[in-house]
Amino acid sequence: MYIKRSFQSEEELKDTLDYIYGKSKEGKSFNGILEAAFNEVTIITAIHKIKNNKGANTPGIDGKKMTQYLQMSKSKLIRLIQTSVKDYKPKPSKRTFIKKSNGKLRPLGIPSAIDKIIQECIKIIIEPICEAKFYPQSFGFRPYRATKHALHEAIRLISIKSDNKPVIAIEGDIEAYFDNINHRILLRKLYRIGVKDPRILSIIKKMLNAGYIQENKKYSTEVGSAQGGLCRARHKPPYAEIDVMLS
């Protein structure tokens, strides 16, 4: 089905996203995603979301901060985003590292401000398509879900066990999962979920292949997805960050 793109307010955008979610639940697939993603209302909504994020003003490799774009007129900034996406060429992300709780370093890829906006625009529209297809027992990297919700679900499942058999809960982690995502499989899964607009899939492919800069050297990204970007797809189990599966 073709997504309505004539919404003129954030309330109409929300209604459209709810409608997309409902139709995706029914098994529908979607086209016209590009127009909906880069509608003026979607762009403004994306910018508002980004500027409220921690680290939103961290510059990418071009050194430009989000505040520099926020100083532009509304119409000029919208035209810039819409023009950039017509022949989209994302910049490589800036590789940086943060320390994990175990002392190891986690690599982060910081996109340019323009790429952040484009990623968020796409995320806004494809998120309800994907969310409608995900399993309810998956909690990782999803809106309105967190580790505490997974723990509550585990406790609930344990409490409703009617027999006296022991319950086994397995804790684990897929090492370097995001560093090893297969792009071809990921794009195919998005298509099967219902993201049928080839232009959006092409843009996502370019995002995944944009590479990163570390110590003034560019590295390719033939596999993997940068942690730190906004547009991140989510697999169904067993490829899940936090899934509640008890036996």
ABEGO torsion letter per residue (X at the ends): XBBBAABABAAAAAAAAAAAAAAAAAGBBBBGAAAAAABAAAAAAAAAAAAABBGAABBBAAGBBAAAAAABBAAAAAAAAAAAAABBBBBBBBBBBBBBAAGBBBBBBBBBAAAAAAAAAAAAAAAAAAAAABBAABABGBBGBBAAAAAAAAAAAAAABABABBBBBBBBBBBGAAAABBAAAAAAAAAAAGBABAAAAAAAAAAAAAEBBBGGBBBBBABEBBBGBABBBBBBOABBABBBBBX
